[in-house]
């Protein structure tokens, strides 16, 4: 069986259905990207379930292009323009993200909206146990992730120019409504009994309180580029789900790795954390709270339950795109096949949070 790294790392020729006019892109780059000089070679990254992502290679420099997928899209999904905006703002705030060189909202160029950013060289860890680093070094990598998400949640949105990037009040209620709606509206992907239960249970048990911050929405080890040799995060990738929201909920998604089976996503479920020298979930959570200067994360188990539900809703969307033939990744069907197990795990977290 292939590993996540084998399936998602590196590039390949652009897949059928996701090709575009490379000459038109070259013309756009010449007019919009400072310092660009062709000729241009285009390949597609193997990873990227939602927005197709491409490596652009020139004789002197490499870039990354992220675009909306072709075909009919759900309202509000695949918002590459929001990704470009938040990346630009966070770079100005000193947060580790790639530099954005340009955003194109003219569909006549390559068929969909896109943006171009720097290619950041480093390491991506697709396995949450960080098997390629020494046992002694492993805690430093977890600490680097912890410090990075705490840094994000400590940035003032107004100072970063993101005061209008979203509404923090009622964020969780809106998230529940959004993902419930996306789950229900994608009728081609079918229904799941655990998802149906969660759609009813989640809005009836929302914890009290907001924790306003800029949130990433998909903060996992495989959405970070680490320094080639050091336990340091050089860039956080994939900002499609970012907004102003609930920091504790965003951390709950990140910490979901402790309860996630590794064959579904980068997870630690079943791993011997002590033998691997990985901090426990409780220790990791406490370190994050200390960095943010807060005592605890109220509603933590509920937040993890919601995040499993949201992850399952995303996989449900991938299943729908597989059925419609517009899935961005060659591995999309395998991801879609995990939906029943993931939905069951989501309900498991709800039971842990007090569901009857």
LOMI-229041 format. One record per residue (C-alpha): z, x, y; residue number from 1. Coordinates in Angstrom, 2 decimals. Each point is the difference from the previous one (the first is absolute). Layout:
<pts>
+---------+---------+---------+------+
:      zz :      xx :      yy : zagu :
+---------+---------+---------+------+
:       Z :       X :       Y :  NUM :
...
+---------+---------+---------+------+
</pts>
This chain:
<pts>
+---------+---------+---------+------+
:      zz :      xx :      yy : zagu :
+---------+---------+---------+------+
:    0.00 :    0.00 :    0.00 :    1 :
:   -0.87 :    1.32 :    3.46 :    2 :
:    2.72 :    0.61 :    2.53 :    3 :
:    0.26 :   -1.50 :    3.48 :    4 :
:   -0.85 :    3.41 :    1.43 :    5 :
:   -3.17 :    0.22 :   -2.11 :    6 :
:   -1.00 :   -3.54 :    0.93 :    7 :
:    0.72 :    0.26 :    3.72 :    8 :
:   -0.27 :    3.66 :    1.03 :    9 :
:   -3.16 :    1.58 :    1.29 :   10 :
:   -3.36 :   -1.44 :    0.90 :   11 :
:   -3.10 :   -1.25 :   -1.77 :   12 :
:   -3.43 :   -1.24 :    1.06 :   13 :
:    0.17 :   -3.20 :    2.04 :   14 :
:    0.21 :   -2.96 :   -2.36 :   15 :
:   -2.63 :   -2.72 :   -0.26 :   16 :
:    0.71 :   -2.78 :    2.46 :   17 :
:    1.93 :    2.31 :    2.33 :   18 :
:   -2.89 :    2.16 :    1.21 :   19 :
:   -1.17 :   -0.08 :    3.60 :   20 :
:   -2.57 :    1.52 :    2.37 :   21 :
:    1.20 :    3.60 :    0.26 :   22 :
:   -2.59 :    0.84 :    2.66 :   23 :
:    1.41 :   -2.79 :    2.18 :   24 :
:    3.52 :    1.40 :   -0.48 :   25 :
:   -1.24 :    3.47 :    0.94 :   26 :
:   -1.45 :   -1.37 :    3.25 :   27 :
:    3.28 :   -1.79 :    0.78 :   28 :
:    2.02 :    3.15 :   -0.72 :   29 :
:   -2.18 :    2.06 :    2.35 :   30 :
:    0.64 :   -2.49 :    2.80 :   31 :
:    3.68 :   -0.73 :   -0.60 :   32 :
:    1.78 :    2.93 :   -1.69 :   33 :
:    0.70 :    3.00 :    2.21 :   34 :
:   -1.16 :    3.23 :   -1.62 :   35 :
:   -1.91 :   -1.70 :   -2.82 :   36 :
:   -3.06 :    1.82 :   -1.33 :   37 :
:   -1.96 :   -0.88 :   -3.14 :   38 :
:   -1.53 :    0.02 :   -2.48 :   39 :
:    2.28 :   -2.58 :   -1.59 :   40 :
:    0.84 :   -0.47 :   -3.69 :   41 :
:    1.81 :   -3.17 :   -1.10 :   42 :
:    2.12 :   -0.53 :   -3.10 :   43 :
:    2.51 :   -2.71 :   -0.90 :   44 :
:    3.66 :    0.59 :   -0.82 :   45 :
:    0.90 :   -1.33 :   -3.44 :   46 :
:    3.19 :   -1.62 :    1.31 :   47 :
:    0.26 :   -2.78 :    2.56 :   48 :
:    0.34 :   -3.50 :   -1.43 :   49 :
:   -0.44 :   -1.88 :    3.26 :   50 :
:   -2.04 :    1.82 :    2.65 :   51 :
:   -2.72 :    2.27 :   -1.43 :   52 :
:    0.63 :    3.58 :    1.11 :   53 :
:   -2.59 :    2.78 :    0.27 :   54 :
:    0.00 :    3.78 :    0.43 :   55 :
:   -2.42 :    1.17 :    2.68 :   56 :
:   -0.91 :    3.67 :   -0.33 :   57 :
:   -1.80 :    2.09 :    2.60 :   58 :
:   -0.60 :    3.77 :    0.03 :   59 :
:    3.07 :    0.64 :    2.17 :   60 :
:    2.33 :   -2.99 :   -0.45 :   61 :
:    1.05 :   -2.84 :   -2.28 :   62 :
:    0.86 :   -3.54 :    1.06 :   63 :
:    1.18 :   -3.20 :   -1.68 :   64 :
:   -1.60 :   -3.40 :    0.61 :   65 :
:    1.83 :   -3.26 :   -0.72 :   66 :
:   -1.93 :   -3.25 :    0.12 :   67 :
:    0.38 :   -3.68 :   -0.65 :   68 :
:   -1.52 :   -0.89 :   -3.39 :   69 :
:   -3.22 :   -2.01 :    0.00 :   70 :
:   -0.05 :   -3.66 :   -0.94 :   71 :
:    2.19 :   -2.99 :    0.85 :   72 :
:    3.51 :    1.08 :    1.06 :   73 :
:    3.29 :   -1.83 :    0.35 :   74 :
:    1.02 :   -0.56 :    3.63 :   75 :
:    2.16 :    2.84 :    1.31 :   76 :
:   -0.66 :    2.31 :   -2.94 :   77 :
:   -1.66 :    3.46 :    0.17 :   78 :
:    0.82 :    0.47 :    3.70 :   79 :
:   -1.31 :    3.54 :    0.49 :   80 :
:    0.24 :   -0.42 :    3.78 :   81 :
:    3.77 :   -0.36 :   -0.31 :   82 :
:    0.16 :    3.10 :   -2.19 :   83 :
:   -1.88 :    2.00 :    2.64 :   84 :
:    2.27 :   -1.26 :    2.76 :   85 :
:    3.30 :    0.76 :   -1.73 :   86 :
:   -1.19 :    3.44 :   -1.12 :   87 :
:   -0.92 :    0.90 :    3.57 :   88 :
:    3.32 :   -1.26 :    1.36 :   89 :
:    2.14 :    1.71 :   -2.62 :   90 :
:   -1.80 :    3.31 :    0.45 :   91 :
:    1.02 :   -0.19 :    3.64 :   92 :
:    3.61 :   -0.60 :   -1.07 :   93 :
:    0.06 :    3.14 :   -2.14 :   94 :
:   -0.11 :   -1.81 :   -3.34 :   95 :
:   -2.05 :    1.65 :   -2.80 :   96 :
:   -3.35 :   -1.83 :   -0.17 :   97 :
:   -3.66 :    1.12 :    0.04 :   98 :
:   -1.78 :    0.16 :    3.36 :   99 :
:   -2.38 :   -2.92 :    0.61 :  100 :
:   -3.39 :    0.95 :    1.47 :  101 :
:   -1.54 :   -3.42 :    0.50 :  102 :
:   -0.08 :   -3.70 :   -0.92 :  103 :
:   -3.23 :   -1.95 :   -0.45 :  104 :
:    0.00 :   -3.81 :    0.26 :  105 :
:   -3.80 :   -0.26 :   -0.05 :  106 :
:   -0.93 :   -1.35 :   -3.43 :  107 :
:   -3.63 :    1.05 :    0.43 :  108 :
:    0.89 :    3.69 :   -0.49 :  109 :
:    1.13 :   -0.01 :   -3.66 :  110 :
:    0.50 :   -3.72 :   -0.67 :  111 :
:    3.74 :   -0.30 :    0.69 :  112 :
:    2.57 :    1.28 :    2.51 :  113 :
:    1.32 :    3.52 :   -0.64 :  114 :
:    1.86 :    2.92 :    1.51 :  115 :
:   -0.20 :    3.77 :   -0.46 :  116 :
:    3.00 :    2.34 :   -0.16 :  117 :
:    0.82 :    3.57 :   -0.97 :  118 :
:    0.06 :    1.07 :   -3.63 :  119 :
:    3.51 :    1.45 :   -0.51 :  120 :
:    0.19 :    2.60 :   -2.76 :  121 :
:    3.09 :    0.04 :   -2.20 :  122 :
:    1.49 :   -1.56 :   -3.11 :  123 :
:    0.25 :   -3.64 :   -1.01 :  124 :
:    2.50 :   -0.87 :   -2.73 :  125 :
:   -1.13 :   -2.97 :   -2.07 :  126 :
:    3.04 :    0.22 :   -2.29 :  127 :
:    3.35 :   -0.87 :    1.65 :  128 :
:    1.81 :    2.51 :   -2.24 :  129 :
:   -1.82 :    2.82 :    1.85 :  130 :
:   -0.76 :    1.82 :   -3.30 :  131 :
:   -1.89 :    2.82 :    1.71 :  132 :
:    3.02 :    1.32 :    1.92 :  133 :
:    3.00 :    1.82 :   -1.42 :  134 :
:    3.19 :   -1.82 :   -0.91 :  135 :
:    1.86 :    1.96 :    2.66 :  136 :
:   -2.51 :   -0.94 :    2.72 :  137 :
:   -0.32 :   -3.69 :   -0.89 :  138 :
:    2.88 :   -1.28 :    2.17 :  139 :
:   -1.64 :    1.55 :    3.07 :  140 :
:   -3.17 :   -2.06 :   -0.57 :  141 :
:    2.00 :   -3.21 :   -0.23 :  142 :
:    1.89 :    1.01 :    3.11 :  143 :
:   -3.30 :    0.59 :    1.82 :  144 :
:   -1.17 :   -3.53 :   -0.85 :  145 :
:    3.37 :   -1.41 :    1.01 :  146 :
:   -0.05 :    1.86 :    3.32 :  147 :
:   -3.56 :   -1.12 :    0.72 :  148 :
:    0.61 :   -3.72 :   -0.49 :  149 :
:    3.25 :    0.25 :    1.99 :  150 :
:   -1.94 :    1.74 :    2.80 :  151 :
:   -2.58 :   -2.79 :    0.02 :  152 :
:    2.66 :   -2.70 :    0.24 :  153 :
:    1.69 :    1.89 :    2.85 :  154 :
:   -3.09 :    0.07 :    2.26 :  155 :
:    0.24 :   -2.40 :    2.93 :  156 :
:   -3.11 :   -2.23 :   -0.11 :  157 :
:   -0.20 :   -0.40 :    3.78 :  158 :
:    0.18 :    3.75 :    0.60 :  159 :
:   -2.76 :    0.53 :   -2.59 :  160 :
:   -2.22 :   -2.59 :    1.67 :  161 :
:    0.42 :   -2.52 :   -2.84 :  162 :
:    2.21 :   -2.62 :    1.68 :  163 :
:   -2.62 :   -2.69 :   -0.77 :  164 :
:   -0.87 :    1.23 :   -3.50 :  165 :
:    1.86 :   -2.90 :   -1.61 :  166 :
:    2.99 :   -2.34 :    0.28 :  167 :
:    3.28 :    1.12 :   -1.54 :  168 :
:    1.75 :   -3.38 :    0.23 :  169 :
:   -0.45 :   -1.98 :   -3.19 :  170 :
:   -2.03 :    2.82 :   -1.53 :  171 :
:    1.19 :   -0.57 :   -3.56 :  172 :
:   -0.65 :   -3.75 :    0.16 :  173 :
:   -3.53 :    0.67 :    1.24 :  174 :
:   -0.57 :    2.59 :   -2.71 :  175 :
:    1.08 :   -2.45 :   -2.69 :  176 :
:   -2.35 :   -2.63 :    1.44 :  177 :
:   -2.88 :    2.48 :    0.32 :  178 :
:    0.13 :    1.34 :   -3.55 :  179 :
:    0.72 :   -3.40 :   -1.49 :  180 :
:   -3.07 :   -1.34 :    1.80 :  181 :
:   -2.20 :    2.90 :   -1.13 :  182 :
:    1.21 :   -0.52 :   -3.57 :  183 :
:   -0.67 :   -3.75 :    0.10 :  184 :
:   -3.36 :    0.19 :    1.80 :  185 :
:   -1.57 :    2.46 :   -2.42 :  186 :
:   -0.54 :   -2.70 :   -2.59 :  187 :
:   -2.56 :    2.01 :   -1.96 :  188 :
:    2.78 :    2.41 :   -1.05 :  189 :
:    2.03 :   -2.84 :   -1.54 :  190 :
:    3.76 :   -0.68 :    0.02 :  191 :
:    3.07 :    1.63 :   -1.54 :  192 :
:    3.23 :   -1.90 :   -0.81 :  193 :
:    2.30 :    2.72 :    1.37 :  194 :
:   -2.01 :    0.22 :    3.22 :  195 :
:    0.17 :   -3.76 :    0.36 :  196 :
:    3.80 :    0.18 :   -0.40 :  197 :
:    0.30 :    2.74 :    2.61 :  198 :
:   -2.13 :   -1.92 :    2.49 :  199 :
:    2.67 :   -2.72 :   -0.15 :  200 :
:    3.13 :    2.22 :   -0.23 :  201 :
:   -0.68 :    2.67 :    2.63 :  202 :
:   -0.20 :   -2.19 :    3.14 :  203 :
:    3.15 :   -1.89 :   -1.03 :  204 :
:    2.17 :    3.15 :   -0.22 :  205 :
:   -0.98 :    2.22 :    2.95 :  206 :
:    2.88 :    2.32 :    1.01 :  207 :
:    1.31 :   -0.30 :    3.56 :  208 :
:   -0.88 :    2.69 :    2.56 :  209 :
:   -2.92 :    2.06 :    1.30 :  210 :
:   -0.42 :    3.79 :   -0.12 :  211 :
:   -2.83 :    0.52 :    2.51 :  212 :
:   -2.24 :    3.06 :   -0.34 :  213 :
:   -3.54 :    1.25 :   -0.54 :  214 :
:   -0.59 :   -0.51 :   -3.72 :  215 :
:   -2.59 :    1.59 :   -2.25 :  216 :
:   -0.18 :   -2.68 :   -2.68 :  217 :
:   -1.10 :    2.26 :   -2.87 :  218 :
:    2.24 :    3.06 :    0.26 :  219 :
:   -0.32 :    1.76 :   -3.39 :  220 :
:   -0.19 :    3.63 :   -1.07 :  221 :
:   -3.72 :   -0.38 :   -0.74 :  222 :
:   -0.67 :   -1.10 :    3.58 :  223 :
:    1.27 :    3.32 :    1.34 :  224 :
:   -1.59 :    3.41 :    0.25 :  225 :
:    2.51 :    2.79 :   -0.56 :  226 :
:   -0.31 :    3.60 :    1.13 :  227 :
:   -1.85 :    2.13 :   -2.61 :  228 :
:    3.14 :    1.97 :   -0.90 :  229 :
:    2.96 :   -1.47 :    1.92 :  230 :
:    2.04 :   -3.23 :   -0.35 :  231 :
:   -1.36 :   -1.32 :    3.29 :  232 :
:   -2.04 :   -3.11 :    0.80 :  233 :
:   -3.14 :    0.90 :    1.97 :  234 :
:   -1.47 :   -3.50 :    0.26 :  235 :
:    0.78 :   -3.58 :   -0.96 :  236 :
:   -3.12 :   -1.95 :   -0.99 :  237 :
:   -1.13 :   -3.61 :   -0.49 :  238 :
:    1.36 :   -1.98 :    2.95 :  239 :
:   -1.86 :   -3.25 :   -0.70 :  240 :
:    3.23 :   -1.98 :   -0.43 :  241 :
:    1.85 :    1.52 :    2.95 :  242 :
:    1.48 :   -2.14 :    2.78 :  243 :
:    3.24 :   -0.54 :    1.89 :  244 :
:    2.43 :   -1.35 :   -2.53 :  245 :
:    3.17 :    0.49 :   -1.98 :  246 :
:    0.97 :    3.63 :   -0.69 :  247 :
:    2.32 :   -0.88 :   -2.90 :  248 :
:   -2.78 :   -1.98 :   -1.65 :  249 :
:   -2.39 :    2.93 :    0.43 :  250 :
:    2.54 :    2.38 :   -1.53 :  251 :
:    0.51 :   -2.50 :   -2.84 :  252 :
:   -3.69 :    0.28 :   -0.81 :  253 :
:    0.22 :    3.79 :   -0.04 :  254 :
:    3.17 :   -0.02 :   -2.14 :  255 :
:   -1.68 :   -2.46 :   -2.39 :  256 :
:   -1.22 :    3.17 :   -1.73 :  257 :
:    3.39 :    0.19 :   -1.72 :  258 :
:   -0.67 :   -3.31 :   -1.78 :  259 :
:   -3.78 :    0.28 :   -0.44 :  260 :
:   -1.54 :    0.97 :   -3.39 :  261 :
:   -2.19 :    3.09 :    0.43 :  262 :
:   -3.01 :   -1.58 :   -1.74 :  263 :
:   -0.24 :   -2.62 :    2.79 :  264 :
:    0.57 :    2.23 :    3.03 :  265 :
:    1.80 :    3.23 :    0.89 :  266 :
:    3.37 :   -1.03 :   -1.46 :  267 :
:    3.20 :    1.39 :   -1.48 :  268 :
:    1.03 :   -2.82 :   -2.32 :  269 :
:    1.11 :    1.53 :   -3.30 :  270 :
:    0.17 :    3.56 :    1.36 :  271 :
:    3.06 :    2.21 :   -0.56 :  272 :
:    0.80 :    0.59 :    3.66 :  273 :
:    2.89 :    2.39 :   -0.67 :  274 :
:   -2.11 :    2.23 :   -2.25 :  275 :
:   -2.83 :   -0.05 :    2.54 :  276 :
:    2.42 :    0.79 :    2.84 :  277 :
:   -1.12 :   -3.09 :    1.92 :  278 :
:    2.56 :   -1.80 :    2.19 :  279 :
:    1.14 :   -3.38 :   -1.27 :  280 :
:   -1.16 :   -3.18 :    1.72 :  281 :
:    3.47 :   -0.43 :    1.55 :  282 :
:    0.02 :    3.60 :    1.28 :  283 :
:   -3.51 :   -0.29 :    1.40 :  284 :
:    0.90 :   -3.23 :    1.78 :  285 :
:    3.19 :    1.51 :    1.43 :  286 :
:   -1.90 :    3.03 :    1.33 :  287 :
:   -2.48 :   -2.26 :    1.78 :  288 :
:    2.82 :   -2.06 :    1.54 :  289 :
:    1.76 :    3.17 :    1.19 :  290 :
:   -3.20 :    1.22 :    1.66 :  291 :
:   -0.38 :   -3.30 :    1.84 :  292 :
:    3.69 :   -0.19 :    0.89 :  293 :
:    0.62 :   -3.31 :   -1.78 :  294 :
:    2.68 :   -0.89 :   -2.53 :  295 :
:   -2.19 :   -1.72 :   -2.59 :  296 :
:   -3.10 :   -2.14 :   -0.60 :  297 :
:    1.03 :   -3.69 :   -0.21 :  298 :
:   -2.11 :   -2.04 :   -2.41 :  299 :
:   -1.32 :    3.12 :   -1.74 :  300 :
:   -0.56 :   -1.57 :   -3.44 :  301 :
:   -1.74 :   -2.99 :    1.59 :  302 :
:   -2.24 :    2.38 :    1.92 :  303 :
:   -0.94 :    1.81 :   -3.21 :  304 :
:   -0.73 :   -3.38 :   -1.64 :  305 :
:   -2.28 :   -1.01 :    2.85 :  306 :
:   -1.80 :    3.34 :   -0.15 :  307 :
:   -0.69 :   -0.40 :   -3.72 :  308 :
:   -1.37 :   -3.45 :    0.81 :  309 :
:   -2.18 :    1.39 :    2.79 :  310 :
:   -1.26 :    2.80 :   -2.25 :  311 :
:   -0.87 :   -2.59 :   -2.63 :  312 :
:   -1.81 :   -2.06 :    2.64 :  313 :
:   -2.06 :    3.07 :    0.94 :  314 :
:   -0.87 :    0.57 :   -3.67 :  315 :
:   -0.90 :   -3.70 :   -0.21 :  316 :
:   -2.42 :    0.61 :    2.88 :  317 :
:   -1.49 :    2.97 :   -1.84 :  318 :
:   -0.46 :   -2.26 :   -3.03 :  319 :
:   -1.91 :   -2.44 :    2.18 :  320 :
:   -2.27 :    2.77 :    1.31 :  321 :
:   -0.63 :    1.20 :   -3.57 :  322 :
:   -1.10 :   -3.52 :   -0.92 :  323 :
:   -2.25 :   -0.18 :    3.09 :  324 :
:   -1.40 :    3.50 :   -0.59 :  325 :
:    1.18 :    1.46 :    3.33 :  326 :
:    2.92 :    2.19 :   -1.17 :  327 :
:    0.05 :    3.38 :    1.76 :  328 :
:    1.33 :    2.09 :   -2.90 :  329 :
:   -1.44 :    0.65 :   -3.43 :  330 :
:    3.55 :   -0.39 :   -1.34 :  331 :
:    0.49 :   -3.40 :    1.62 :  332 :
:   -0.24 :   -1.99 :   -3.25 :  333 :
:    2.72 :    2.10 :   -1.63 :  334 :
:    2.23 :   -0.66 :    3.02 :  335 :
:   -0.76 :   -3.71 :   -0.14 :  336 :
:    0.99 :   -0.10 :   -3.67 :  337 :
:    3.59 :    0.98 :    0.94 :  338 :
:    0.51 :   -3.21 :    1.98 :  339 :
:    1.96 :   -1.99 :   -2.65 :  340 :
:    2.46 :    2.86 :   -0.56 :  341 :
:    0.39 :    0.63 :    3.71 :  342 :
:    0.64 :   -3.67 :    0.74 :  343 :
:    2.69 :   -0.07 :   -2.70 :  344 :
:    1.63 :    3.10 :    1.51 :  345 :
:   -0.07 :   -1.66 :    3.42 :  346 :
:    1.95 :   -2.96 :   -1.36 :  347 :
:    2.40 :    2.45 :   -1.70 :  348 :
:    0.85 :    1.40 :    3.44 :  349 :
:    0.53 :   -3.51 :    1.33 :  350 :
:    2.50 :   -0.62 :   -2.81 :  351 :
:    1.74 :    3.23 :    0.97 :  352 :
:    0.19 :   -1.31 :    3.56 :  353 :
:    1.63 :   -3.21 :   -1.18 :  354 :
:   -2.79 :   -2.32 :   -1.17 :  355 :
:    1.14 :   -2.54 :   -2.57 :  356 :
+---------+---------+---------+------+
</pts>
